Amino acid sequence: MASNMWEQTAAMAKQHEQQGGAWLKLANDGDIAVVVFLGEPHPREVVFLDNKFVPFDEKLKAQGHKPSLRVALNVAVYGTREVKVMEQASTFFTNLLQVRAKYGLETWAFEVKRHGAAKDPKTTYSLLPEKQLSPAEVTDFQALRLHDLPKLYAAEAAAAASSTSPAATSSPKAGEPVDVKLAQAMATALKALPREAVDRFLQKFGVQRIRDIPASKGELARAFVDSLVAEYSAESVADVDPFGP
């Protein structure tokens, strides 16, 4: 019994590690998620620079860089029905196309498993059918609200661009907190958004309170708040029932 509780608690801890924010995280070798694939894929040509993927453009092409394909997908975690974003390489997407042709994606939950340690460039992900969904489950999953993938990546790009601006590079002293007026303005804007948006903001900057953001990241935080406001404002307009009272 005690052994079962240890295993159950370990599984719950791993699930909580994967939650929070928009991204589905399989960080370590053997990590598993059971998901339902939703919506359309969002492909991007990117280059891996400075330990991160950046969009491929003419400047990088002129420098001799070659692009690779990354594909983002909306997935719902089967156990919680929480919608996350999974980003994978073209090899995984090729496997997904084969699975889609054989099983279909709307009526199955699939196991995605990581094979490779953290930061191992040879990491791969396996994909196996886990459970066929009932008609009621299919209806529930298809009704879930999806992340707007183009807007999500546009927000990430805007935030990254602001971090390299002159205002950001001439940063204040390390550890100095963000300006009070800026913190208040961001708090006011975030209060008008869903809790999901606030959680995304806090997770991105690794803080529990807005006032804990360092001044060196103030402009980056402001840009990210602006992108969240634009994203969720657009979604709110789209949710209005044109035939309602």
N, C-alpha and C positions, 0 to 999 in steps of 0.2 A: 504493500500500500504506500509506504513511504517513498519507495523508488518511483512509483507511478506519479506521485505528487511532484517529485523533483523533475521528472520528464515533462509533466504538464506545465509546471511553472517555467521551465526553460523554453518550452514552445511559446508560451504567452509572452515571455520577455523578448524573444526573437520577433514575434508579430508586432510588438510595440516599437521595436527598433525600425521596422519597415514602414511604420505609420508616421504621420506628421509631414506636412508639406505635400507638394503635388507629385513627387517622384517616388516610384517603387524602387526600393533599395535591396539588392541582393549583394551584400558587401563581402561575404566570406565564402570560402570553398564549402560546398554542400548546402548553402542556403537555398530554400525552396519557397515558392509562392504558387498557390493555385488560383488561377485568374480566368476571367471571361473577357475575351477580346471584343472591343466595342468600337463602332464608328470607322472612320477612314484613316489610313496611315498618313503620316506627315514626313516626307523624305527631305533630307538636307545633304548637300555636299559640303564637307568640312575638311579641315586640316588640324592635326594634333600639334599644338604649339604651347609651350610653357605649361605642360601638364593639364591642358584642357583643349576641348574641341572648339575651333573658331570657324565661322562661315568662310567658305572658299570664295575668293573674289579675284578680279583681274590683277590686283597688286600682288597677291600671293602667287598667282600663276606666273607673273613676270619674274618673280624671285625663284622660280623653278620648283615650287611645291606642287604636289599632285594630290587631288582630292580623294577622299573616301566617302562612302555613303553611310549615313546614319538615318535610321527610321524611328520616329516616335509613334507610339500607339497608346490610345486610351485602353486601360484594362480595369476591370472591377475585381477586387479581391473577393474570392468566393465566400469566405466565411463572414465578412463584414459588409459586403456590397459597397465598400468605399472605392471611389474611382480614383485611380492613380495614372501617372504617365510612365510608360516603360520606353526606354530608348535602347535600340540594339543595332548591331552591324548588319551588313547586307547578307551575311551567311545565315544569320538567324531568320531574317525576313524570307530568304529563299526556302528555309525549312517550314516557315509558317505558311507560305503559299502552297506547299505540298500538303500540309495538314488541312488547310482550308479546302483544297480540292477533294480530299478524301472524306473528311468528316463534316465540313462546314464549321463556321466559327460561332454562329448564333446559338447553337443548341448544345454546346459542350463547354465544360470547364477544363482547363489544361494546366498541367504541372510544368512550371519553369524552374529548372535547377541550375545553379552555378557550379562550374567545374574550373577551379583555379583560385589561388589565394588573392588577397587584396592587392591591387596594383600589378598583378601578373599580366603582362601583355598577351600571353597565350590563353587567357581565360576564354572558355566557351560556355554556351548555355544549351541545355537539352530541352526538348519540348515533347511532352507526352499527353495524350488524352487521359483525363483523370475521372470525369464524371459526366454522364449525359444529363442534361437539364430537363426538368419536367416542363410542360407547357406553361405552368404558372411561373416558374422560375425564369423562363425565357422572356415572358412578358415583363416581369419585374426588372430584369437586367437591362432590357432594351429601353425601359422608361427612365433609366438613370441619367442624370445630367452630366454631360461630358466636359472635359477641359477643351477650351478653344486653343488648339495646338499652335497655329500661326501666331496668335496673340501672345501666348505664353512665351514663345521663343523671341518674339519682338520685344517683350518686356525684359527678358534676360539680356538681349543685345543692347537695349537702351541703358540698362543699369551698368553693363560692362563698359560701354562707351563713356559714360559719365565718370567712371572711376579712373580713366586715363586722361581726363581733361585737365587743363592747367589749374583750374580751381581745386581739383582733387589732389594733384601732385604737390601743390604748395600747402601741404597739410600742417595742421597745428601740432602742438607737442603731443607725443605719444601718451595715451591714457586720458587726455583731456576730454570731458564729456561733450556731447553735441550741444549746440546753442539752444538755450531754453525756448526761445521763440520758434525755432525750427522744430524742436521736439513737440511743442504744443500744436503747431500747424499740422504736423504729420499725424498726431494723435486725433485731432479733430477729423481729418480726412478718413482715417482708418475706422473710426467709430461708426461712420456711415456705411461701412462695407460689411459683408458677411464675416462670420468668425473664421471661415476658411481662409479668407484673404489676410486677416490679421496673423493667423498661424503661419502662413507662407512668409510673411514679412519677418516675423520673429525668428523663424528657422533660418532664413537666408542670412541674417546678420548675427545669429548665434547669441541672442539676448532674450531675456524674459520681460524686460520693460523697454519702452522706446527711449527713455532718458538714459539708458545704459549704453546706447550706441556711441562709439567714440567720434569725436569731432572730425577725425580724418575720413570718416565714412559718411559724413552728413549729406553731402551732395549726392552720393551714390544712393543713400536711403531715400532722399527726396525724389530722385528720378524713379526709383522702384515704386514708391507710393503713387506717383503720378500715373505710372503704367497700370497699376492695380485699379486705380479709380477709373481709368479709361476702359479697362477690360470689363469690370463688373458693371459699369454704367451701360455699356453696350449690351451686356447680357440682360440687364433689367428691362431695357427697351424691347428687346426681342421677346421677353416673357409676357409682355402685355397682351391680353386677349382682345383682339380687334373687335370681337363680337360681344364683349362684356358690357355691363352697364356703364 
